[in-house]
């Protein structure tokens, strides 16, 4: 079974995001970039499937500029077999990425496509669903457990009422949630081996996809500063402030 994993280059989640002075976008100058955490979980799950003898090959793909090769090498160091970078202008919308991934899937013919449920920069949570629709394949989102039994996929999801288990026929598309697994750290020997693993480069045009974003970024603002809290001396004072100052109760 071949597994295709889509990954994205984002600002490291430990970094405090800065907004440009003109509020046109997020400031990426001298900012540490990393593999999107949910994508890292998807890579880990694919590698585990290979270690279990379920998957035979793990291919990682990323859409973006040459800089995303750093994150592809990270995925290779975590255990993926080979990588593919699809060159495209930075910041393509979810639909453009889904169309590119659909073309990659048509060429690679994976039995399972894994994606992080969302990227921590745009937070759209759209690409996996759009990809499944374009390919007309079964999909399961927010997976907290993935099992392969025979030619079918059992995916457990966390829902409001508890757990939901879906049975999918392969090939399928799955997006990974936070509690699916805990990604490993890449060892130094594996980091060195990753430098020799194949990393191919294609363009969106070669795949027959025109990247044209339908989303326009108007303005970026940092979150408002939170006011300091106060301590009240009694329940009556708390109720009074909630009713007359915060106006959250009648």
N, C-alpha and C positions, 0 to 999 in steps of 0.2 A: 504494500500500500504506500502510495506517495502522498506526502503531506506538504502543502504549500502554506507558508506563514507570511502574512503581510506585516511589515513593521514600519514605524515612523520615527523620525528624528524630532525631538522636542527639547525644550528647556528642561534641564535637570530639576526634578521636583524639590530638591533641597535649596534651590536658588530662589531668592526673592525677585519676583518679576518687576521690571521697571517699565514705565510708559514713556515714550518719546515726548519731548517738550511740546511738539505740535499736535500731540494726541492722535497721530496718524496710524500708529501701530505700537507693538511692543518693541522695546529696545533690545536688540540681539548682540550689540557690540560687546565683545569681550565677555560673553556669557557662556557658561559651561552648558554644553548640549549632551543629551543622553538618549538612550532607547526608551521609548514610551513605556511606562511600567506595565500597562495592560498587554502591550505587544510582547514584553519580556516574559510575561506569564504564558502567552500563546506559544512562544519559542520553547519554553521549558516543558510544556505539555507535549509538544511534538517530539522533543528529544526523549521524554519518558516513554512515549509510545514506541519509539525506535528501540529503546533499551529493553522494553518488554517483548520485542520481537514482532510487534504488530505492524509498525511502519518499517519500510525498507529504505526510504530516502526522505530527507527533510530539506526543502528548498525555501529560502527566505527571499522576499522581494520588497523593495522600497521604492517609492516614487518621489523624486526630488532632484536637487542639484548634486554635484559630485561629493559634497560634504557628507551626504548620508551614507557614503561608503564606510565611514567610521562605525556607524551603528550596525551596518551589515557585517563588518568584521567582528563586532562584539557578539552578534548572533551566531556567527561561525565558531567563535571561541566557546560559546555555550553548548555547541554540539551539532549545529546544522551542517549539512554536507556541502552545499554550494549556495551561491547568492546571485541575485539579479538586481541591478539598479536600472530603473527606467527614468531617463533624464526628462525632466519637465520643469517648467518655471516654478519657483518656490510659491507655495500657497495655493495649489489647485483646490477647488471645492470637492466635496465628498463625491458628487456624481462623476466628476472627471476621473478621480482616483478609482472609483468602482468600475468605470469603463475600461481603464487601463488594466486593472486586475482581471477583469473578465477576459480580455485578450490574452493576457499571460496564462490564465487558466485554460483557455482553448489550446494553447501551444503545449503547456506542460501536462495537461490532463491529470491533475491530482485527484485522488479519491476523497481527500478531506482538505478543506481550506480553513485555516484558523486565523482569526484576527482578534486584537484586543477590542473590548466592547466600545471603547472610546479613546480618543487621544486627550491628554491632559491640557493641551493648548486650546484647541477649538471647542472641545467637549461636545461635539455634535452628535455622536452615537448614531451615525447614519450609514457609513460605508459598507459594513457587513450586510445590512438588510438590503441595500441597493444592489450589492454584488449578487446576492442570492436571487433577487428578482431578475437581474439581467441574464443570469445563467439558467434560470428556471430550475433551481435546485432546492431541496429541503433545507431549512435553516433552524438553528436553535441559538437564542441569544442569552447572554448573562450566565454562561455555564459555570457551575460550581463543582461539577464532576463529569468526567467523560469516560465512557467504557465502550469498547468495541467487542461485540458478540456476534460471531458469524459474519454475515455481510451487513449487519445493522449497527447503528450507533445509538447508545443510550446516554442521554444528556440530562443531568439533574440541574434544575434551576431553583434559585431562591425566589419565592413569591411572597406576597403579603400574608397568605394563609399558611405558609410553611414551605414545603418542597414540592416541586413538580418535575416529573420524569417524562421525557419525550423519547420516542423511538423513531429514528430517522433511517431511511435507506441511503446508502452511499451511491454516488458522491454527494457530499453535503457541505454546508457552510456553517461554522460555529464561531460565535464571539465569546471571549473568555471574561469571566468576572474575577474579582479580587481574591476570593477564597478558593479558587480552583487549585492553586499550588503556591509554593514559595520558591521563586527562582534561585538557582545555584549561583555561586560565584565562579567566574572563569579562572581556572588555574593558569599559572604562567606557561607551562608546557602547551596547554590548549590555545593560549593566546599566540604562541609562536607558530603552532600548527595552522592556525586560522589564516596566517599571512600567505600560506601556500595553497589554500583551498581556492577553487575557481570562483571568480566574481565577474560575471558578464555584465556588459553595459548595452542597453538599447535606448532608443528614443521613442517618445510617444508617437511620433510620425511613422516610425518603422512598424509600429503595431497598428497603425491605421486609426489612431485616436487624435482628435483635435482638442487640445486642452483650452476650454473657454469657460471661465468661471461665471456662474449665474449669480454669485453672491458678491455684493459690494460692501466693503468695510467703510463705514462712515466715520466712526470715532471710537477711540479707546480711552477709558477712564479708569483710574485706580479705584478700588472700593473706598467708600467714605470712612473716615476715621471714626472709630467707636468711642462714644463718650464713657467716661469713668462711671462705674456704678456707685450707688450710695447704700448705706446701711440704715434700715429703719428700726425703730425701737419697739414697734408693736404691729400686730396683725391689722388693727384698725388704720394705722398710718399707711401700711402697704396697700390696703384696699382703697384708701382715699387717693393715693398717688396713681394707682392703676386706673381709677375711675375718672379723676379730674385732670391729671397731667398726661398720662400715656393714652388715656381714653380707649383702653382695650376691653373694658367691661362696662356694662350699662349700670 
